[in-house]
Amino acid sequence: MLRAPSPSMLRLLWTVVENIQPNLISGLSDVQLIRQVLHELQRLVCLAPEESHILSEYLGDRTMLIRDLTEG
């Protein structure tokens, strides 16, 4: 079973999501969207492979929410 992301990592992750350009997200598949968010996050912090996997799973369950928030 995977651990949950830490509260500080979640805050940073959602800050990254808020700062991604909506026109970029609209053209991405869900897999590409997750990769893009992780790429932007990794520009700010160094992620261990396990953290990256945990965040990928977390984002995968929330792609519709991410799209809704960025379109809003």
Summary of the structure (lengths in Angstrom):
residues: 72
radius of gyration: 11.5
end to end distance: 33.4
largest distance: 34.8
contacts: 179
relative contact order: 0.20
helix: 72%
strand: 0%
